[in-house]
Structures are given as structure tokens and as C-alpha cells.
Amino acid sequence: GGLPAAPRRAQRSPARCRVCGRTLTDAGEMKLMRCEDCPSDMDEGLYERLREWRAVEAGQSGQPDFCVFTDRTLMAIAETRPDCAAELSRIPGVLDRKLRRYGTDVLAICAGQEVGTAPAEAAGTTDRNSSQK
């Protein structure tokens, strides 16, 4: 007899660079999902918009900017340009709590929308200049 063996935890495959495929060992590289030396395809404009949004969020909640998201997390978001919550949740540093709190805003910014001007359901509309009355 005896008890059945406890199920083994699924082995995670090592983090790999999404550019060259090398195994990543540095925490910063893992967060960016690429080697420090590999070329970045980061959208600089998106990164700046995310940083501006983060400063406002942090100011409203009275916490340092990095408590909202770190620079590396914002870089990873600007590189991957997620268009849904599932993609955003795969980025290291985007925990469930942060996804629930900030996900709608981050996805709107990634879609080119002004934060707070369009509901999440309208994520397909990216015309910032439309005047709706």
C-alpha cells in the first residue's frame, strides 16, 4: 500500500532570450526577456508614454514610480507591445495584483489611446482625435 506519490511540479524551462535563444541567468535580462547585448526593438515613444503614465499613477497613490512598475518592466512592455491581458501577464514584473490595478491603462496606452478616454471594450479604436459628444 501506501499513499500515492505527490504530483511533481511542472519543471519550468529556463528563460531564453527572445532574440538569440541563449539561456538567461541575469534577473534584469530575464525581465527584458532578452540578452543585454541583443538588439532592442523597443518602441521609444511607447516607453516614454508609459513612464509619463507611471509618474502620474505613482503621484496619485503617493508611492515611488518603481512601485507601480520598474523601468525594466516598462521597457519589456514597450518591446512586446501586448494587446491583451494574457500577453501583458506573461511579462516578468506584471503580477496579478498589478495586472488588475493597471492592466486596462497599460493596454490602452499600448493601443495608442489616451488613458481614461476609452473603455477597455473599445480597445480596437485608436483614433485619439475623434470628438465624441
DSSP file (Angstrom, degrees, kcal/mol; ACC not computed):
  #  RESIDUE AA STRUCTURE BP1 BP2  ACC     N-H-->O    O-->H-N    N-H-->O    O-->H-N    TCO  KAPPA ALPHA  PHI   PSI    X-CA   Y-CA   Z-CA
    1    1 A G              0   0    0      0, 0.0     2,-0.1     0, 0.0     0, 0.0   0.000 360.0 360.0 360.0-133.4    0.0    0.0    0.0
    2    2 A G        -     0   0    0      2,-0.0     3,-0.1     3,-0.0     0, 0.0  -0.197 360.0 -56.0  94.9 168.4    1.0    3.5    1.0
    3    3 A L        -     0   0    0      1,-0.1     3,-0.1    -2,-0.1     2,-0.1  -0.495  58.9-100.9 -81.5 149.8   -0.1    6.8   -0.3
    4    4 A P        -     0   0    0      0, 0.0    -1,-0.1     0, 0.0     2,-0.0  -0.392  49.5 -93.2 -66.3 150.1    0.2    7.7   -4.0
    5    5 A A        -     0   0    0      1,-0.1     3,-0.1    -3,-0.1    -3,-0.0  -0.354  44.1-105.5 -63.9 140.8    3.2    9.9   -4.8
    6    6 A A        -     0   0    0      1,-0.1    -1,-0.1    -3,-0.1     2,-0.0  -0.405  44.1 -97.9 -64.7 141.9    2.5   13.6   -4.7
    7    7 A P        -     0   0    0      0, 0.0     2,-0.2     0, 0.0    -1,-0.1  -0.372  40.9-118.6 -62.8 140.1    2.4   15.1   -8.2
    8    8 A R        -     0   0    0      1,-0.1     2,-0.1    -3,-0.1     3,-0.1  -0.528  28.4-105.8 -78.6 144.9    5.7   16.7   -9.2
    9    9 A R        -     0   0    0     -2,-0.2     2,-0.2     1,-0.1    -1,-0.1  -0.435  43.5 -98.7 -65.7 142.4    5.7   20.3  -10.0
   10   10 A A        -     0   0    0     -2,-0.1     2,-0.4     1,-0.1    -1,-0.1  -0.449  39.8-119.0 -63.5 130.7    6.0   21.0  -13.7
   11   11 A Q        -     0   0    0     -2,-0.2     2,-0.4    -3,-0.1    -1,-0.1  -0.579  24.0-135.2 -72.7 127.4    9.6   21.8  -14.5
   12   12 A R        -     0   0    0     -2,-0.4     3,-0.1     1,-0.0    -1,-0.0  -0.666  18.2-123.6 -80.7 136.8    9.9   25.3  -15.9
   13   13 A S        -     0   0    0     -2,-0.4     3,-0.1     1,-0.1    -1,-0.0  -0.526  40.7 -91.0 -74.6 150.6   12.2   25.5  -18.9
   14   14 A P        -     0   0    0      0, 0.0     2,-0.2     0, 0.0    -1,-0.1  -0.260  47.8 -96.3 -62.3 149.1   15.0   28.0  -18.4
   15   15 A A        -     0   0    0      9,-0.3     9,-3.3    -3,-0.1     2,-0.4  -0.456  46.6-161.7 -65.8 134.4   14.3   31.6  -19.6
   16   16 A R  B     -A   23   0A   0      7,-0.3     7,-0.2    -2,-0.2     2,-0.2  -0.919  24.8-102.5-123.0 147.5   15.7   32.1  -23.0
   17   17 A C     >  -     0   0    0      5,-2.7     4,-1.2    -2,-0.4    17,-0.3  -0.462  23.2-145.1 -63.8 130.4   16.5   35.3  -25.0
   18   18 A R  T  4 S+     0   0    0     15,-2.6    -1,-0.1    -2,-0.2    16,-0.1   0.573  97.0  45.4 -77.3  -6.4   13.7   36.0  -27.4
   19   19 A V  T  4 S+     0   0    0     14,-0.2    -1,-0.1     3,-0.1    15,-0.1   0.870 132.9   8.4 -97.0 -54.7   16.3   37.4  -29.9
   20   20 A C  T  4 S-     0   0    0      2,-0.1    -2,-0.1     0, 0.0    14,-0.1   0.602  90.2-124.2-107.9 -13.7   19.2   34.8  -29.9
   21   21 A G     <  +     0   0    0     -4,-1.2    -3,-0.1     1,-0.3     3,-0.1   0.436  56.3 148.6  87.3  -1.5   17.8   32.0  -27.8
   22   22 A R        -     0   0    0     -6,-0.1    -5,-2.7     1,-0.1    -1,-0.3  -0.348  57.6 -99.8 -66.3 147.2   20.6   31.9  -25.2
   23   23 A T  B     -A   16   0A   0     -7,-0.2     2,-0.4     1,-0.1    -7,-0.3  -0.498  38.3-136.8 -67.0 132.9   19.7   30.8  -21.7
   24   24 A L        +     0   0    0     -9,-3.3    -9,-0.3    -2,-0.2    -1,-0.1  -0.783  33.9 163.1 -96.5 134.5   19.2   33.9  -19.5
   25   25 A T        +     0   0    0     -2,-0.4     2,-0.3   -11,-0.1    -1,-0.1   0.576  51.1  89.3-120.7 -21.1   20.7   33.9  -16.0
   26   26 A D  S  > S-     0   0    0      1,-0.1     4,-2.5     2,-0.0     5,-0.2  -0.653  71.8-138.2 -83.7 133.3   20.7   37.6  -15.1
   27   27 A A  H  > S+     0   0    0     -2,-0.3     4,-2.1     1,-0.2     5,-0.1   0.879 103.9  51.4 -59.3 -40.2   17.5   38.9  -13.4
   28   28 A G  H  > S+     0   0    0      1,-0.2     4,-1.8     2,-0.2    -1,-0.2   0.905 111.0  47.4 -64.7 -41.2   17.5   42.1  -15.5
   29   29 A E  H  >>S+     0   0    0      1,-0.2     5,-1.5     2,-0.2     4,-1.5   0.889 109.8  53.7 -66.0 -38.7   17.9   40.2  -18.7
   30   30 A M  H  <5S+     0   0    0     -4,-2.5    -2,-0.2     1,-0.2    -1,-0.2   0.891 107.1  51.5 -63.0 -38.1   15.1   37.8  -17.6
   31   31 A K  H  <5S+     0   0    0     -4,-2.1    -1,-0.2     1,-0.2    -2,-0.2   0.897 114.7  41.9 -66.1 -38.8   12.8   40.7  -17.0
   32   32 A L  H  <5S-     0   0    0     -4,-1.8    -1,-0.2     2,-0.2    -2,-0.2   0.655 104.3-134.5 -79.3 -15.5   13.5   42.1  -20.5
   33   33 A M  T  <5S+     0   0    0     -4,-1.5   -15,-2.6     1,-0.2     2,-0.3   0.779  75.9  75.3  64.0  29.0   13.3   38.6  -22.0
   34   34 A R  S   <S-     0   0    0     -5,-1.5    -2,-0.2   -17,-0.3    -1,-0.2  -0.981  90.7 -87.6-159.4 159.6   16.5   39.2  -24.0
   35   35 A C    >   -     0   0    0     -2,-0.3     3,-0.6     1,-0.1   -11,-0.0  -0.375  37.2-121.3 -65.9 148.7   20.3   39.4  -23.5
   36   36 A E  T 3  S+     0   0    0      1,-0.2    -1,-0.1    -2,-0.1     4,-0.1   0.858 114.4  48.5 -58.5 -35.2   21.6   42.9  -22.6
   37   37 A D  T 3  S+     0   0    0      2,-0.1    -1,-0.2     3,-0.0     3,-0.1   0.646  90.0  97.7 -83.3 -16.0   23.7   42.8  -25.8
   38   38 A C  S <  S-     0   0    0     -3,-0.6    -4,-0.0     1,-0.1   -19,-0.0  -0.429  88.9 -92.5 -73.2 149.0   20.9   41.7  -28.1
   39   39 A P        -     0   0    0      0, 0.0     2,-0.4     0, 0.0    -1,-0.1  -0.297  37.5-133.0 -64.1 143.4   19.2   44.5  -30.1
   40   40 A S        -     0   0    0      1,-0.1    -4,-0.0    -3,-0.1    -6,-0.0  -0.760  14.7-166.0 -95.7 140.4   16.1   46.0  -28.6
   41   41 A D        +     0   0    0     -2,-0.4     2,-0.1     2,-0.1    -1,-0.1  -0.105  37.5 154.0-111.1  33.9   13.0   46.6  -30.7
   42   42 A M        -     0   0    0      1,-0.1     2,-1.0     2,-0.0    37,-0.2  -0.373  49.5-127.4 -68.0 137.2   11.6   48.9  -28.0
   43   43 A D     >  -     0   0    0     35,-1.4     4,-2.6     1,-0.2     5,-0.2  -0.767  22.0-163.0 -82.3 102.3    9.1   51.5  -29.1
   44   44 A E  H  > S+     0   0    0     -2,-1.0     4,-2.3     1,-0.2    -1,-0.2   0.873  86.9  51.7 -60.0 -40.1   10.7   54.6  -27.6
   45   45 A G  H  > S+     0   0    0      2,-0.2     4,-2.2     1,-0.2    -1,-0.2   0.910 110.9  47.8 -63.5 -42.2    7.6   56.7  -27.9
   46   46 A L  H  > S+     0   0    0      2,-0.2     4,-2.6     1,-0.2    -2,-0.2   0.913 109.7  53.5 -64.1 -42.8    5.5   54.0  -26.1
   47   47 A Y  H  X S+     0   0    0     -4,-2.6     4,-2.3     1,-0.2    -2,-0.2   0.919 109.9  47.6 -58.1 -44.6    8.2   53.7  -23.4
   48   48 A E  H  X S+     0   0    0     -4,-2.3     4,-2.4     2,-0.2    -1,-0.2   0.898 111.3  50.3 -65.7 -40.1    8.0   57.5  -22.7
   49   49 A R  H  X S+     0   0    0     -4,-2.2     4,-2.5     2,-0.2    -1,-0.2   0.902 111.1  49.6 -64.0 -39.6    4.2   57.4  -22.6
   50   50 A L  H  X S+     0   0    0     -4,-2.6     4,-2.6     2,-0.2    -2,-0.2   0.899 110.7  50.0 -64.5 -40.5    4.3   54.5  -20.1
   51   51 A R  H  X S+     0   0    0     -4,-2.3     4,-2.1     2,-0.2    -2,-0.2   0.905 111.3  48.5 -65.1 -41.0    6.9   56.4  -18.0
   52   52 A E  H  X S+     0   0    0     -4,-2.4     4,-1.7     2,-0.2    -2,-0.2   0.930 113.0  47.6 -63.8 -44.9    4.7   59.6  -18.0
   53   53 A W  H  X S+     0   0    0     -4,-2.5     4,-2.7     1,-0.2    -2,-0.2   0.917 110.6  52.7 -60.7 -43.5    1.6   57.5  -17.1
   54   54 A R  H  X S+     0   0    0     -4,-2.6     4,-3.0     1,-0.2     5,-0.2   0.893 105.9  53.5 -61.1 -40.6    3.6   55.8  -14.3
   55   55 A A  H  X S+     0   0    0     -4,-2.1     4,-2.3     2,-0.2    -1,-0.2   0.901 111.1  46.2 -61.8 -40.8    4.7   59.1  -12.8
   56   56 A V  H  X S+     0   0    0     -4,-1.7     4,-2.5     2,-0.2    -2,-0.2   0.939 113.9  48.2 -66.2 -47.2    1.0   60.2  -12.6
   57   57 A E  H  X S+     0   0    0     -4,-2.7     4,-1.7     1,-0.2    -2,-0.2   0.927 113.8  46.8 -58.3 -46.8   -0.1   56.9  -11.1
   58   58 A A  H  X>S+     0   0    0     -4,-3.0     5,-2.1     1,-0.2     4,-1.0   0.909 112.0  50.9 -64.0 -41.7    2.7   57.0   -8.5
   59   59 A G  H  <5S+     0   0    0     -4,-2.3     3,-0.4    -5,-0.2    -1,-0.2   0.898 109.3  50.6 -62.3 -41.0    2.0   60.6   -7.7
   60   60 A Q  H  <5S+     0   0    0     -4,-2.5    -1,-0.2     1,-0.2    -2,-0.2   0.836 116.9  40.0 -66.8 -32.4   -1.7   59.9   -7.2
   61   61 A S  H  <5S-     0   0    0     -4,-1.7    -1,-0.2    -5,-0.2    -2,-0.2   0.480 108.4-122.8 -97.2  -2.3   -1.0   57.0   -4.8
   62   62 A G  T  <5S+     0   0    0     -4,-1.0    -3,-0.2    -3,-0.4    -4,-0.1   0.818  70.4 119.3  69.0  31.6    1.9   58.7   -3.0
   63   63 A Q  S   <S-     0   0    0     -5,-2.1    -1,-0.2    -6,-0.2    -2,-0.2  -0.862  71.3 -88.0-124.8 161.2    4.4   56.0   -3.8
   64   64 A P    >>  -     0   0    0      0, 0.0     3,-1.6     0, 0.0     4,-0.5  -0.296  41.2-112.0 -63.9 152.9    7.7   55.9   -5.8
   65   65 A D  H >> S+     0   0    0      1,-0.3     3,-1.8     2,-0.2     4,-1.3   0.881 114.4  60.8 -52.2 -43.6    7.5   55.3   -9.5
   66   66 A F  H 34 S+     0   0    0      1,-0.3    -1,-0.3     2,-0.2     4,-0.1   0.699  92.4  66.9 -64.9 -17.1    9.2   51.9   -9.3
   67   67 A C  H <4 S+     0   0    0     -3,-1.6    -1,-0.3     2,-0.1    -2,-0.2   0.764 103.3  45.9 -73.4 -23.6    6.4   50.7   -7.0
   68   68 A V  H << S-     0   0    0     -3,-1.8     2,-0.3    -4,-0.5    -2,-0.2   0.968 140.3 -32.8 -76.2 -65.3    4.0   50.9  -10.0
   69   69 A F     <  -     0   0    0     -4,-1.3    -1,-0.4    25,-0.1    -2,-0.1  -0.965  65.6-116.2-150.6 145.9    6.4   49.3  -12.5
   70   70 A T     >  -     0   0    0     -2,-0.3     4,-2.3    -3,-0.1     5,-0.2  -0.334  33.1-107.2 -74.8 164.3   10.2   49.3  -12.7
   71   71 A D  H  > S+     0   0    0      1,-0.2     4,-2.6     2,-0.2     5,-0.2   0.911 121.5  53.1 -56.9 -42.8   11.9   50.8  -15.7
   72   72 A R  H  > S+     0   0    0      1,-0.2     4,-2.5     2,-0.2    -1,-0.2   0.882 107.4  50.5 -64.0 -37.3   12.8   47.3  -16.9
   73   73 A T  H  > S+     0   0    0      2,-0.2     4,-2.3     1,-0.2    -1,-0.2   0.929 111.2  48.5 -65.4 -43.1    9.2   46.2  -16.8
   74   74 A L  H  X S+     0   0    0     -4,-2.3     4,-2.6     2,-0.2    -2,-0.2   0.887 110.8  51.8 -62.8 -37.8    8.2   49.3  -18.8
   75   75 A M  H  X S+     0   0    0     -4,-2.6     4,-1.9     2,-0.2    -2,-0.2   0.931 109.4  49.3 -62.0 -45.0   10.9   48.5  -21.3
   76   76 A A  H  X S+     0   0    0     -4,-2.5     4,-2.4     1,-0.2     5,-0.2   0.893 111.5  49.2 -62.2 -39.4    9.7   44.9  -21.6
   77   77 A I  H  X S+     0   0    0     -4,-2.3     4,-2.6     1,-0.2    -1,-0.2   0.928 111.4  49.2 -63.9 -44.5    6.1   46.2  -22.1
   78   78 A A  H  < S+     0   0    0     -4,-2.6   -35,-1.4     1,-0.2    -2,-0.2   0.776 113.7  47.6 -67.9 -25.7    7.3   48.7  -24.8
   79   79 A E  H  < S+     0   0    0     -4,-1.9    -2,-0.2   -37,-0.2    -1,-0.2   0.880 120.1  35.1 -79.7 -40.0    9.3   45.9  -26.5
   80   80 A T  H  < S-     0   0    0     -4,-2.4    -2,-0.2    -5,-0.2    -3,-0.2   0.734  85.6-156.7 -88.9 -22.5    6.5   43.3  -26.6
   81   81 A R     <  -     0   0    0     -4,-2.6    -3,-0.1    -5,-0.2    -4,-0.1   0.930  18.2-150.7  45.4  62.6    3.6   45.8  -27.1
   82   82 A P        -     0   0    0      0, 0.0    -1,-0.1     0, 0.0    28,-0.1  -0.272  19.6-168.7 -63.3 146.6    0.9   43.5  -25.6
   83   83 A D        +     0   0    0      1,-0.1     2,-0.3    28,-0.0     3,-0.0   0.290  68.4  37.0-119.7   9.6   -2.6   43.8  -26.9
   84   84 A C  S  > S-     0   0    0      1,-0.1     4,-2.2     0, 0.0     3,-0.2  -0.981  84.3-107.8-152.4 163.2   -4.4   41.7  -24.3
   85   85 A A  H  > S+     0   0    0     -2,-0.3     4,-2.6     1,-0.2     5,-0.2   0.852 116.1  58.1 -61.0 -36.0   -4.3   40.9  -20.6
   86   86 A A  H  > S+     0   0    0      2,-0.2     4,-0.7     1,-0.2    -1,-0.2   0.919 109.0  44.3 -62.5 -43.1   -2.9   37.4  -21.3
   87   87 A E  H >4 S+     0   0    0     -3,-0.2     3,-0.8     1,-0.2     4,-0.3   0.913 113.8  50.5 -66.3 -42.0    0.1   38.8  -23.2
   88   88 A L  H >< S+     0   0    0     -4,-2.2     3,-1.5     1,-0.2    -2,-0.2   0.889 105.2  57.1 -62.5 -39.2    0.6   41.5  -20.5
   89   89 A S  H 3< S+     0   0    0     -4,-2.6    -1,-0.2     1,-0.3    -2,-0.2   0.702  97.2  63.4 -68.3 -18.6    0.6   38.9  -17.7
   90   90 A R  T << S+     0   0    0     -3,-0.8    -1,-0.3    -4,-0.7    -2,-0.2   0.567  80.4  99.0 -81.3  -8.2    3.4   37.0  -19.3
   91   91 A I  S X  S-     0   0    0     -3,-1.5     3,-2.1    -4,-0.3   -60,-0.1  -0.682  85.8-113.3 -82.2 124.7    5.8   39.9  -18.9
   92   92 A P  T 3  S+     0   0    0      0, 0.0   -16,-0.1     0, 0.0     3,-0.1  -0.315 103.7  32.9 -56.4 135.0    8.0   39.5  -15.8
   93   93 A G  T 3  S+     0   0    0      1,-0.1     2,-1.1    -4,-0.1   -23,-0.1   0.247  88.2 106.7 100.1 -11.9    7.1   42.1  -13.2
   94   94 A V    <   -     0   0    0     -3,-2.1    -1,-0.1    -6,-0.1    -3,-0.1  -0.763  53.9-176.2-100.3  88.0    3.4   42.2  -14.1
   95   95 A L     >  -     0   0    0     -2,-1.1     4,-2.9     1,-0.1     5,-0.2  -0.336  40.9-101.2 -80.0 164.7    1.9   40.4  -11.2
   96   96 A D  H  > S+     0   0    0      1,-0.2     4,-2.6     2,-0.2     5,-0.2   0.896 123.1  51.5 -53.0 -44.8   -1.8   39.6  -10.9
   97   97 A R  H  > S+     0   0    0      1,-0.2     4,-2.1     2,-0.2    -1,-0.2   0.912 113.4  44.0 -61.2 -43.3   -2.4   42.5   -8.5
   98   98 A K  H  >>S+     0   0    0      2,-0.2     4,-3.1     1,-0.2     5,-0.6   0.855 110.9  55.2 -71.4 -34.2   -0.7   44.9  -10.9
   99   99 A L  H  X5S+     0   0    0     -4,-2.9     4,-1.8     3,-0.2     5,-0.3   0.933 111.4  44.3 -62.1 -45.2   -2.5   43.4  -13.8
  100  100 A R  H  <5S+     0   0    0     -4,-2.6     4,-0.3    -5,-0.2    -2,-0.2   0.898 120.8  40.1 -65.3 -40.4   -5.8   44.0  -12.1
  101  101 A R  H  <5S+     0   0    0     -4,-2.1    -2,-0.2    -5,-0.2     4,-0.2   0.898 135.1  13.2 -78.1 -41.2   -4.9   47.5  -11.0
  102  102 A Y  H  X5S+     0   0    0     -4,-3.1     4,-2.6    -5,-0.2     5,-0.2   0.521  95.5  97.9-116.2  -8.9   -3.1   48.9  -14.0
  103  103 A G  H  X<S+     0   0    0     -4,-1.8     4,-2.8    -5,-0.6     5,-0.3   0.868  83.8  50.8 -55.3 -45.5   -3.8   46.4  -16.9
  104  104 A T  H  > S+     0   0    0     -5,-0.3     4,-2.0    -4,-0.3    -1,-0.2   0.926 114.3  44.5 -60.4 -45.7   -6.6   48.4  -18.6
  105  105 A D  H  > S+     0   0    0      2,-0.2     4,-2.6    -3,-0.2    -2,-0.2   0.937 113.9  49.2 -63.9 -46.8   -4.5   51.6  -18.6
  106  106 A V  H  X S+     0   0    0     -4,-2.6     4,-2.6     1,-0.2    -2,-0.2   0.920 112.4  47.5 -61.6 -44.6   -1.3   49.9  -19.8
  107  107 A L  H  X S+     0   0    0     -4,-2.8     4,-1.6    -5,-0.2    -1,-0.2   0.878 111.3  51.6 -65.0 -36.6   -3.2   48.1  -22.7
  108  108 A A  H  <>S+     0   0    0     -4,-2.0     5,-2.8    -5,-0.3    -2,-0.2   0.921 110.7  47.9 -64.5 -43.2   -4.9   51.4  -23.7
  109  109 A I  H ><5S+     0   0    0     -4,-2.6     3,-1.6     1,-0.2    -2,-0.2   0.918 110.6  51.5 -62.8 -43.4   -1.5   53.1  -23.8
  110  110 A C  H 3<5S+     0   0    0     -4,-2.6    -1,-0.2     1,-0.3    -2,-0.2   0.819 107.7  53.6 -62.6 -30.5   -0.1   50.2  -25.9
  111  111 A A  T 3<5S-     0   0    0     -4,-1.6    -1,-0.3    -5,-0.2    -2,-0.2   0.429 122.3-108.1 -84.2   0.7   -3.0   50.6  -28.3
  112  112 A G  T < 5S+     0   0    0     -3,-1.6     2,-0.2     1,-0.3    -3,-0.2   0.636  73.9 137.4  84.5  14.1   -2.3   54.3  -28.7
  113  113 A Q      < -     0   0    0     -5,-2.8     2,-0.4    -6,-0.2    -1,-0.3  -0.584  60.9-110.1 -92.7 155.1   -5.2   55.5  -26.7
  114  114 A E    >>  -     0   0    0     -2,-0.2     3,-1.7     1,-0.1     4,-0.5  -0.696  45.6-106.8 -77.3 134.0   -5.3   58.3  -24.2
  115  115 A V  T 34 S+     0   0    0     -2,-0.4    -1,-0.1     1,-0.3   -10,-0.1  -0.406 100.6  14.8 -66.8 134.6   -5.8   56.8  -20.7
  116  116 A G  T 34 S+     0   0    0      2,-0.4    -1,-0.3    -2,-0.1   -11,-0.0   0.387 105.2  89.1  86.4  -3.9   -9.2   57.3  -19.3
  117  117 A T  T <4 S+     0   0    0     -3,-1.7    -2,-0.1     1,-0.2    -1,-0.0   0.632  87.9  39.2-100.3 -15.2  -10.8   58.3  -22.6
  118  118 A A  S  < S-     0   0    0     -4,-0.5    -2,-0.4     5,-0.0    -1,-0.2  -0.998  80.5-121.3-136.6 136.3  -11.9   54.9  -23.9
  119  119 A P    >   -     0   0    0      0, 0.0     3,-1.7     0, 0.0    -2,-0.0  -0.332  34.2-108.1 -69.0 158.8  -13.3   51.9  -22.1
  120  120 A A  G >  S+     0   0    0      1,-0.3     3,-1.4     2,-0.2     4,-0.1   0.817 117.7  64.1 -57.2 -32.2  -11.4   48.6  -22.3
  121  121 A E  G 3  S+     0   0    0      1,-0.3     3,-0.4     2,-0.1    -1,-0.3   0.766  97.3  57.0 -64.8 -23.5  -14.1   47.2  -24.6
  122  122 A A  G X   +     0   0    0     -3,-1.7     3,-2.0     1,-0.2    -1,-0.3   0.026  65.9 126.8 -95.8  28.0  -13.2   49.9  -27.2
  123  123 A A  T <   +     0   0    0     -3,-1.4    -1,-0.2     1,-0.3    -2,-0.1   0.704  64.9  65.2 -60.2 -19.4   -9.5   48.8  -27.4
  124  124 A G  T 3  S+     0   0    0     -3,-0.4     2,-0.6    -4,-0.1    -1,-0.3   0.694  84.8  82.3 -77.3 -18.2   -9.8   48.4  -31.2
  125  125 A T    <   +     0   0    0     -3,-2.0   -14,-0.0     1,-0.1    -3,-0.0  -0.782  46.8 165.5 -92.3 122.7  -10.4   52.1  -31.7
  126  126 A T        +     0   0    0     -2,-0.6     2,-0.9   -13,-0.1    -1,-0.1   0.290  30.2 123.6-119.6   8.6   -7.2   54.1  -31.7
  127  127 A D    >   -     0   0    0      1,-0.2     3,-0.7     2,-0.1   -14,-0.0  -0.619  34.3-177.6 -76.2 107.0   -8.3   57.5  -33.1
  128  128 A R  T 3  S+     0   0    0     -2,-0.9    -1,-0.2     1,-0.2   -15,-0.0   0.758  75.2  57.6 -75.6 -24.3   -7.2   59.9  -30.5
  129  129 A N  T 3  S+     0   0    0      2,-0.1     2,-0.3     0, 0.0    -1,-0.2   0.411  72.6 118.7 -93.0   2.8   -8.6   63.0  -32.3
  130  130 A S    <   -     0   0    0     -3,-0.7     2,-0.8     1,-0.1     0, 0.0  -0.514  55.2-146.7 -71.1 132.3  -12.2   61.9  -32.6
  131  131 A S        -     0   0    0     -2,-0.3     2,-0.5     2,-0.0    -2,-0.1  -0.878  17.3-174.5-104.0 110.2  -14.5   64.3  -30.7
  132  132 A Q              0   0    0     -2,-0.8    -2,-0.0     1,-0.1     0, 0.0  -0.898 360.0 360.0-106.2 128.5  -17.5   62.4  -29.3
  133  133 A K              0   0    0     -2,-0.5    -1,-0.1     0, 0.0    -2,-0.0   0.379 360.0 360.0-120.4 360.0  -20.2   64.5  -27.6
